[in-house]
Amino acid sequence: MPTGRFETMREWVHDAISAQRNELLSLFSRYVAQGKGILQSHQLIDEFLKTVKVDGTSEDLNKSPFMKVLQSAEEAIVLPPFVATAIRPRPGVREYVRVNVYELSVDHLTVSEYLRFKEELVNGHANGNYLLELDFEPFNATFPRPTRSSSIGNGVQFLNRHLSSIMFRNKESMEPLLEFLRNHKHDGRPMMLNDRIQNIPILQGALARAEEFLSKLPLATPFSEFEFELQGLGFERGWGDTAQKVSEMVHLLLDILQAPDPSVLETFLGMIPMVFNVVILSPHGYFGQANVLGLPDTGGQVVYILDQVRALENEMLLRIQKQGLDVIPKILIVTRLIPEAKGTTCNQRLEKVSGTEHAHILRIPFRTEKGILRKWISRFDVWPYLETFAEDASNEISAELQGVPNLIIGNYSDGNLVASLLASKLGVIQCNIAHALEKTKYPESDIYWRNHEDKYHFSSQFTADLIAMNNADFIITSTYQEIAGRIMLGNTRATQLSLFLVFTELFMESMSLTPSLT
C-alpha cells in the first residue's frame, strides 16, 4: 500500500475518498467537530465505527480502502478545515497527507510541512518563511543505511552484504581487513597476525600452508602444541583453541579472500576475539543487589542488567576459551553512588556481582561545585549532573580496567547519554538499550512537552534520546515494534527515531541471551 496504479499515498487516499465521498464527508466532519487537536489511531478508528453505526452507512465501508488508511494511520492533526494524517504504509516508512474537509481534496505533505502544521496547535500560524529546522537524521549519515523495510532488524546481515559486495568488486577493499588483523591487540599483545604478513598475497600463501599443516593434525589437538609452527607462518593466538577451530577460521578467511560472501564474512567476523572489557551504564535509581526493589526508580531495569551481566560473562568466558586465549574479561556496571543509601549497598564504591567472577558494580556520586549530592533524586531530575558524572566515570573506569573498555552499553535515556559521552571521548563502540522512551508513554508529549516540563523535564530527555540514539553504533530492543512500529489497528508504540543499526555478528551473539539486536 499503495500498490498497482497508485504511485503516491496522496493518490491512494484521494481514490479511497472518491469511492465513498458522502460517507467519508460525514466521517471527516466528525473529526473536525471535535475542534483542533491530535487524534490517535484508536480515536480515528472509533469515530469511523460510530459513523458506520449512526449514519447507517453500508457495511462495505468497513472493508473499503479507506479503512486500510485508518488502520495504518499513527495520528491525525485537526486544524479545521484540515485534517493532516501521518500514515505508516509499511515498517520504517511514513507518509503525510492533508485533507480539506469541505472539499475533500487531498494534498501530500513533506516532513517539514507536516511538523509545521502540527506545531500550529501550540504556536498558532507561523508568520514568515525563516523557521529554524534541525535535521536529526542519524549522525553517521554517510554510512550505508538500509532503505528497504525488510532490512529493519537485520542490520548485521545488511552490513555484511554491503561489505562483501565491495570486496567482490574491488580486491583493494581487502586491505582494511588485513590491517585490522595485523594491528589487532589486547593489552599490547598481538593477536591474529604478526609482522610476517605484509600484504594480501603473503596472507593467502600463509593461509594455504596453514590449512595444509592443520589437515595433518588430529582435530582435538590443543593450540599450544602447534602455536610455534603457526607463529612461523605469521599467525598469533585468537584463531581457536584446537586444530579444528583454527582450521575452520583459516578456511573461512580463504573463502573471503577468494570470493567474498556475506554469510561467510558474518561468521568470520563473529569469531574474531574483540570484546574483553565491557562497561554498562545505569545512573539513576538505587542500583544494588539487595533491599532495593520497591524503592523509587528501581525495579525491572536493575533485574534486567544483573541477569544480562551474568549471561554476558558466561558468553565471554566461553568465547575466549574457544578462541584459544587466556584473557580474563571484566564487566563494570557503572551507576550512581548514593551516600544516604537507605540500608542498601548503594553507598559502596565497588561491589562484586553475585553469581559472577569478573563483574562488579562501580558507583560514582553525582557532584557539583558545592560538593557531592547525598540524597536520591528522580530519574527526571538527573540531567544537570550527567556531564560531570561522565567525566568522573571516565577516570574511574580507566583506573579499574587499566585501560579503556571494548564496548559501552547504555540503559534508558540517562545511561544512553552518558554512554554517548564516554564512547565519544574514549573512541569505543556504543550500544543503547531504550527500556522505555517516555515520549511513547505520554501521548502528545512531543508537541505539548511544556505541559510536563516542570515535573519531567522532557526537553532535556527528548534531546538526550535524539543524541544517544542517533550516535549509537547499535541498539538492542525487546520487540520488532520498537524499531518499526505497528501498521495495524490500535495504538502505536513505535519509537519516533530512525534506528537503522548495524554491527558485527560478534556483538549480536554476545547479547543472544538478552533482547534481540536491531
C-alpha positions in Angstrom: 0.0 0.0 0.0 -0.1 2.0 -2.2 0.4 -0.6 -4.9 -0.5 -1.1 -8.5 -1.6 2.1 -10.3 -1.3 4.3 -7.2 2.1 5.9 -7.3 1.7 8.0 -4.2 -0.1 8.0 -0.9 -1.9 11.1 -1.9 -3.4 9.4 -4.9 -4.3 6.4 -2.9 -6.1 8.4 -0.3 -7.8 10.5 -2.9 -9.1 7.5 -4.7 -10.3 5.9 -1.5 -12.3 9.1 -0.6 -13.7 9.4 -4.1 -15.1 5.9 -3.9 -17.4 6.8 -1.0 -17.4 10.6 -0.9 -20.6 11.1 1.1 -19.8 8.7 3.8 -16.3 10.0 4.3 -17.6 13.6 4.3 -19.6 12.6 7.4 -16.6 10.9 9.0 -14.3 13.9 8.5 -17.0 16.3 9.7 -17.0 14.3 13.0 -13.2 14.7 13.2 -13.4 18.5 12.7 -16.4 18.8 15.1 -14.0 17.9 18.0 -12.0 21.1 17.4 -8.3 21.4 16.9 -6.1 18.8 18.4 -4.5 15.4 17.9 -6.4 12.2 17.2 -4.6 8.9 17.9 -5.0 5.8 15.8 -7.7 4.3 18.0 -9.7 7.5 18.1 -9.7 7.6 14.3 -11.0 4.1 14.2 -13.6 4.7 16.9 -15.1 7.7 15.0 -15.1 5.6 11.9 -17.1 2.9 13.6 -19.5 5.5 15.1 -20.1 6.9 11.6 -21.0 3.4 10.4 -23.4 2.9 13.3 -25.1 6.3 13.5 -25.4 7.1 9.8 -26.4 3.6 8.8 -23.6 3.5 6.3 -23.1 0.4 4.3 -21.0 -2.3 5.9 -18.9 -2.2 2.8 -17.3 0.8 4.2 -15.7 -1.4 6.9 -13.9 -3.2 4.0 -13.1 -0.2 2.0 -9.7 1.0 1.0 -10.1 4.0 3.4 -10.3 1.6 6.3 -6.8 0.4 5.4 -5.7 4.0 5.5 -7.1 4.4 9.1 -5.5 1.2 10.2 -2.1 2.4 9.0 -2.6 5.9 10.5 -0.4 6.8 13.5 -2.1 10.1 14.3 -4.1 12.9 12.7 -3.8 16.7 13.3 -7.1 18.5 13.2 -7.0 22.2 12.4 -10.3 23.0 10.8 -11.0 22.8 7.9 -7.9 20.5 7.6 -7.1 17.0 8.8 -3.4 16.0 8.3 -2.6 12.4 8.9 0.7 10.6 9.5 0.5 7.2 7.7 2.8 4.2 8.0 2.1 2.1 4.9 4.9 -0.3 5.8 7.6 -0.6 8.5 10.2 2.2 8.5 8.2 4.4 6.2 6.0 7.4 7.0 4.0 9.5 4.6 1.8 12.5 5.3 -1.4 13.7 3.6 -3.8 16.6 4.4 -7.5 16.6 3.6 -9.6 19.7 3.2 -12.8 18.5 4.9 -15.1 20.9 3.0 -13.7 20.0 -0.5 -12.4 16.5 0.3 -9.3 17.5 -1.6 -6.0 15.7 -0.7 -2.5 17.2 -0.6 0.8 15.5 0.0 2.9 17.0 2.8 6.7 16.8 3.3 8.0 16.0 6.8 8.8 19.7 7.3 5.3 20.8 6.2 3.6 18.2 8.4 5.7 19.2 11.5 5.0 22.9 10.8 1.3 22.2 10.5 1.4 20.2 13.8 3.2 22.9 15.7 0.4 25.3 14.9 -1.6 23.5 17.6 0.7 25.2 20.1 2.3 28.2 18.4 -0.5 29.2 16.1 0.1 30.1 12.4 3.7 31.0 11.8 4.4 34.2 10.0 7.5 34.3 7.9 9.4 31.7 6.0 12.6 31.5 8.0 11.9 29.0 10.7 14.7 27.1 12.4 14.7 23.5 11.3 17.1 20.9 12.6 17.8 17.6 10.8 18.2 14.8 13.4 18.9 12.1 10.9 21.4 9.5 12.2 24.7 11.2 12.7 26.5 8.7 10.6 24.5 9.7 7.5 27.4 9.0 5.2 27.5 5.4 6.4 25.5 2.8 4.3 22.0 2.5 5.7 19.1 0.2 4.8 16.4 1.6 2.6 14.1 -1.4 2.5 11.6 -2.4 5.2 12.8 -6.0 5.0 16.3 -4.8 6.3 14.9 -3.5 9.5 16.1 -5.6 12.4 18.7 -7.2 10.2 21.4 -4.6 10.3 24.2 -7.2 10.7 23.2 -9.0 7.5 22.8 -5.7 5.7 26.2 -4.5 6.6 27.9 -7.8 5.7 26.1 -7.8 2.3 27.4 -4.3 1.7 31.0 -5.1 2.8 31.1 -8.4 0.8 29.8 -6.7 -2.4 32.5 -4.0 -2.1 35.2 -6.7 -1.6 33.9 -8.7 -4.6 34.0 -5.7 -6.9 37.3 -4.3 -5.7 40.0 -6.5 -4.3 41.8 -3.5 -2.8 38.9 -3.3 -0.3 40.5 -6.4 1.4 43.3 -4.1 2.7 41.3 -2.7 5.7 40.6 -6.2 6.8 44.2 -7.1 6.6 45.3 -4.0 8.5 42.7 -4.8 11.2 44.0 -8.3 11.7 47.6 -7.1 11.7 47.0 -4.4 14.2 44.6 -6.2 16.5 46.0 -6.4 20.0 44.9 -6.9 23.6 46.9 -5.3 26.4 49.7 -4.7 23.9 49.9 -8.4 22.9 49.3 -9.1 19.2 46.5 -11.4 18.1 45.6 -12.9 14.8 48.6 -11.9 12.6 52.2 -10.8 13.2 54.7 -8.8 11.1 55.4 -11.8 8.8 52.2 -11.0 7.0 52.7 -7.8 5.0 50.2 -8.0 2.2 47.2 -9.9 0.8 49.3 -12.3 -1.4 51.5 -13.2 1.5 48.4 -13.8 3.7 46.8 -16.1 1.1 50.0 -18.1 0.8 50.4 -18.4 4.6 46.7 -19.4 5.0 47.1 -22.1 2.4 50.2 -23.5 4.1 48.5 -23.3 7.5 45.5 -25.2 6.1 47.7 -28.0 4.8 49.6 -28.2 8.0 46.4 -28.3 10.2 44.9 -31.0 8.0 47.5 -33.5 9.2 46.8 -32.9 12.9 44.1 -34.6 15.0 41.1 -32.3 15.3 41.3 -32.0 19.1 45.0 -31.1 19.1 45.4 -28.1 21.5 46.6 -24.8 20.1 49.6 -24.8 22.4 51.0 -27.9 20.7 51.3 -26.2 17.3 51.5 -22.5 18.3 55.2 -22.2 17.4 54.6 -23.5 13.9 51.8 -21.1 13.2 53.8 -18.2 14.5 56.4 -19.0 12.0 53.8 -18.7 9.3 52.6 -15.4 10.6 49.7 -16.3 12.9 49.2 -15.4 16.6 46.6 -16.5 19.2 43.0 -15.8 18.5 42.2 -18.3 15.8 40.9 -21.1 18.1 41.8 -23.4 20.9 42.1 -26.6 18.8 43.3 -27.6 15.4 39.7 -27.9 14.3 38.7 -24.4 15.4 41.8 -22.9 13.8 41.3 -24.8 10.6 37.7 -23.5 10.4 38.7 -19.9 10.7 41.6 -20.3 8.2 39.2 -21.9 5.7 36.6 -19.0 6.2 39.3 -16.3 5.6 40.5 -18.2 2.5 36.9 -18.2 1.2 36.5 -14.5 1.8 39.8 -13.7 0.0 38.7 -15.8 -3.0 35.1 -14.9 -3.3 33.5 -12.7 -0.5 30.2 -13.9 0.7 28.0 -12.1 3.3 27.2 -15.2 5.4 30.9 -16.3 5.4 32.0 -12.8 6.3 29.5 -12.6 9.1 30.6 -15.9 10.5 34.3 -15.0 10.3 33.9 -11.5 11.9 31.8 -13.1 14.7 34.7 -15.4 15.6 37.4 -12.7 15.9 38.2 -12.1 19.6 37.2 -8.5 20.2 35.3 -8.0 23.5 37.1 -8.4 26.8 36.1 -5.4 28.9 32.5 -4.1 28.9 31.0 -1.1 30.7 27.3 -0.9 31.3 25.7 2.4 32.3 22.7 2.7 34.6 23.0 6.0 36.5 19.5 6.5 38.1 17.7 4.8 41.0 19.1 2.6 43.7 21.3 0.1 41.8 22.0 -2.8 44.2 21.6 -6.5 44.7 19.5 -6.5 47.9 16.9 -4.3 49.6 16.4 -2.1 46.6 13.3 -3.3 44.8 10.4 -1.1 45.5 12.5 2.0 46.1 11.9 4.9 43.7 13.1 4.4 40.1 14.3 1.0 41.0 12.9 -2.3 39.6 12.9 -4.1 36.3 16.0 -2.3 34.8 18.1 -3.5 37.8 17.0 -7.1 37.5 17.4 -6.9 33.7 21.0 -5.6 33.9 22.1 -8.1 36.6 20.7 -11.0 34.6 22.3 -9.6 31.4 25.7 -9.3 33.1 25.7 -12.9 34.3 24.7 -14.2 30.9 27.2 -11.9 29.2 30.1 -13.1 31.4 29.3 -16.7 30.7 29.3 -16.0 26.9 32.5 -14.0 27.0 34.3 -16.7 29.0 33.1 -19.4 26.6 34.2 -17.4 23.6 37.6 -16.5 25.0 38.2 -20.2 25.7 37.2 -21.3 22.2 39.4 -18.5 20.7 42.4 -20.1 22.4 43.1 -17.1 24.7 43.9 -16.9 28.4 42.4 -13.4 28.9 40.3 -12.6 31.9 37.3 -10.5 31.0 36.0 -7.6 33.1 32.5 -6.2 33.3 31.7 -2.9 35.1 28.1 -1.8 35.9 28.6 2.0 36.3 25.9 3.6 38.4 25.4 6.4 40.9 26.8 6.3 44.5 24.2 7.5 47.0 25.7 8.4 50.4 22.3 8.3 52.1 21.6 4.8 50.8 18.6 3.8 53.0 20.0 0.5 54.2 21.3 -0.6 50.8 24.8 -1.0 49.5 24.4 2.0 47.1 26.9 3.9 49.2 29.7 1.4 48.4 32.1 2.3 45.6 32.8 -1.2 44.4 30.6 -4.3 44.8 31.0 -7.7 43.1 28.0 -9.1 41.2 26.8 -12.3 42.8 27.0 -15.3 40.5 29.9 -13.9 38.6 33.7 -14.0 38.8 34.7 -10.9 37.0 31.7 -8.4 37.1 31.4 -5.5 39.6 29.2 -2.6 40.3 31.2 0.6 40.2 29.4 3.6 41.9 30.3 7.2 41.3 28.5 10.1 43.0 26.7 13.0 41.4 28.6 16.2 42.3 28.5 19.9 41.7 30.8 22.8 42.6 29.1 22.7 46.0 30.0 19.1 46.6 28.5 15.6 46.4 24.8 15.1 46.1 23.9 12.9 49.1 20.2 12.0 48.5 18.4 10.1 45.8 16.8 12.2 43.1 14.3 11.2 40.4 15.5 10.0 37.0 13.7 13.0 35.6 16.0 15.4 37.6 19.4 13.9 36.8 20.2 15.9 33.7 22.3 18.7 35.3 24.7 16.1 36.7 25.4 13.8 33.8 28.3 15.6 32.1 30.3 15.8 35.3 29.3 12.2 36.1 30.6 11.1 32.6 33.9 12.8 33.3 34.3 11.2 36.7 33.2 7.8 35.3 35.8 8.0 32.6 38.6 8.4 35.2 37.2 5.7 37.4 36.7 3.2 34.6 40.2 3.7 33.3 41.6 3.1 36.7 39.6 -0.1 37.2 40.3 -1.6 33.8 43.8 -0.2 33.5 42.7 1.0 30.0 39.5 1.6 28.0 36.6 -0.9 27.5 35.9 -2.6 24.2 32.1 -1.9 24.4 29.9 0.6 26.3 26.3 -0.3 26.9 23.8 2.5 27.9 20.5 1.8 29.6 17.5 4.2 29.5 17.8 7.9 28.4 20.3 9.0 31.1 22.6 5.9 30.7 22.5 6.2 26.9 23.5 9.9 27.1 26.4 9.0 29.4 27.3 6.1 27.1 27.4 8.6 24.1 29.7 11.0 26.0 32.1 8.2 27.1 32.1 6.5 23.7 33.0 9.7 22.0 35.8 10.5 24.5 37.3 7.1 24.6 36.7 6.0 21.0 34.7 3.0 22.0 31.8 1.1 20.4 28.4 2.3 21.8 25.3 0.2 22.4 22.0 1.6 23.6 19.1 -0.1 25.3 16.0 2.1 25.5 13.9 0.2 28.1 11.3 2.9 27.7 11.1 6.0 25.6 9.0 8.4 27.7 7.6 10.0 24.6 5.6 6.9 23.9 4.3 6.7 27.4 2.9 10.2 27.5 0.7 10.7 24.4 1.2 14.1 22.6 4.2 14.9 24.8 6.3 15.7 21.7 4.2 18.7 20.9 2.9 19.5 24.4 6.1 18.9 26.2 5.9 22.2 28.1 2.9 20.9 30.0 5.2 18.3 31.6 8.4 20.3 31.8 8.3 21.3 35.5 7.9 17.6 36.6 9.5 15.5 33.9 11.9 17.9 32.1 11.1 16.3 28.7 13.0 19.0 26.8 16.2 17.5 28.2 15.2 13.9 28.0 13.9 14.0 24.4 17.1 15.8 23.3 19.2 13.2 25.1 17.3 10.4 23.4 17.9 12.0 20.0 21.6 12.5 20.6 22.1 9.0 22.1 20.0 7.0 19.6 21.5 8.7 16.6 25.0 8.4 17.9 24.8 4.7 18.8 26.6 2.0 16.8 23.8 -0.4 17.5 20.7 -0.7 19.7 19.1 -3.6 21.5 15.3 -3.7 21.6 12.9 -6.3 23.0 10.4 -6.3 20.1 10.3 -5.6 16.4 7.6 -2.9 17.1 10.2 -0.8 19.0 12.1 -0.5 15.8 9.5 -0.4 13.1 6.2 0.5 14.9 2.9 -1.1 14.2 0.9 -1.0 11.0 -2.3 -2.4 12.3 -5.4 -1.3 14.2 -4.7 0.2 17.7 -2.2 2.4 19.4 1.3 2.6 18.2 4.2 2.1 20.5 6.7 3.0 17.8 9.8 4.9 18.7 10.0 8.2 16.8 13.6 7.8 15.9 15.3 6.3 12.9 17.1 3.3 14.3 19.0 1.8 11.4 21.6 0.0 13.3 24.4 -2.3 12.1 27.4 -4.0 13.6 29.2 -7.4 13.6 27.9 -10.8 14.5 30.1 -10.9 17.5 28.0 -8.3 19.4 24.7 -9.9 18.2 25.7 -13.3 19.5 27.3 -11.9 22.7 23.9 -10.4 23.5 21.9 -13.5 22.5 20.7 -14.2 26.0 19.1 -10.7 26.2 16.7 -9.0 23.8 17.4 -9.2 20.1 19.8 -6.9 18.3 18.3 -4.5 15.9 
